[in-house]
Amino acid sequence: MMAPMLQLALGVPAIAGMLWIFVSGLSAPRTKKLAIFGMIPAGCAFGALLWSALNPEVELVSRFAASLAAIAGGSANAVWVSTIALPRRRVWLRLLFVPMGLWAGATLSLWFVLPAHGVVLEVCLLLLLSATLTSWFLLPWYSRRPEYIALGARKLPCVRFACPRCGTRVDWAQGIFACTDCGLFLHVDWPAQERENRPVNVLAERSIKFECPGCGKAREWKRGEDQCESCGLKVELHWNEHVRKSPPAPLPPEAPSKRE
């Protein structure tokens, strides 16, 4: 194992980056539980790193610190892969790289803890780490923001923001478009057309932050119709939320009729 002070100098920035990913994942419903789970080994790894720096003669603590950091790293990779924006035809990569990252973190954790390493463990670790490192370069390349989205022969402008239902970042085409992961249909249009006799919006007030399609300034857009303060562009934003209602209470059994 490396020197405790060097391990602390390298481990603290890595754990800080993991915690930043976990905090970002708390806002996405699909990664909230995974982010909470990942914070536990990340916090324990930080405490173990400090303990190892203060007591460098205890090598076992240093091993456990690296092992816990590896588990937290696998969870952070899963949160990042689950929420990054991907084209519709590349969403299947999440099913590949999320479990591979978790397995890579678990295998690396065993490699740090075990005093002797077998050939099988080293080969599995090499394959899993290679696949995880490949995802770190491949997914950002696929996640580049497109200038437009092609739907058949049409090329529609798009804006990128997190899905209101699952939290995954999606490139939404102008008009009616579905989330690439959960299938939520969302209507976003600009410039919003003035309509007379519009019914009163009784939906819950919510807002989504994304860049203005006109001037590019990031702001919070309210659900319904909203207007950019910088360029005056009007944007219309709607989506449906299906709230699960609890089943009705069963009716009390009828009293038996008395026979005369």
Phi, psi and omega in degrees: 000153181285168180300144184300322180291322176292321177296322177293319181294326179274329185282324183297313177296324179294317179292324177297320176295321177297317180296324177296320177294320180294318178297320176295325180288343178294333181281348180260122181302327184286340182242009184296312182293321179294324179292320178295319178298319183291334179293333183293304177294332178294316178294320178294324178295322178296317177295321179292325177296317177296318179296321179292325178291327179279333180233074185292344182284343180268099183286332183297324179295321178296322178294317180293325177298314178294324179294316178293322177296325178294319178296317178296324178295321176296321178292320178296322177296321179294320178295317181295315181294327183288337185247353182290146180286129179228150174298158184301324182277359180242011181294332181298343179295335177298319180296340181268312189272336177294306178294327178296321177295320178294318178293323178297318177296319180292320180292319177295327176297318176296322181296324178287325186279316185291135179287329179242139184245126177275170181292321182297317180296318181292323179292314178299318179296320180295317180293315182292319178293324177296318178293321180293316177296326176297321179295330180293335177261326185284315184294317175299330177291319176289336184274008178299139183290122181281156176284332179203168175242126181271119174242093186071234179272354182267144174241110187254141173294160185216160174230152183246127172199170184286143178295134181295340184263312184255341178090357178287138178285130187227145170270103185271125177283153179296129183111219179259125184217151182254147176298141182290342185247308184262349176082011179294128177275129182228138179250116176230127185218146177206144349290143182293133181278141177284125179238138179272157178056039178287132178294153181292133181281114181254010180286161180295140181285118176222161181220155179228137181264125172200170184284141179295131178295342181271308185250348178084006180277131179284134180203169176273124178255126180283152177293134186108232177249137179214162185229137178288134180286337184276307185252352178080009181289133178264132182238136178251128187224121180218148169203159182258140176239123179261108181272128178286123179264143178291144181297149180295150180294141180295147179287145178294147180295144180287142178290137179297140180286140180279129177275136178280000000 
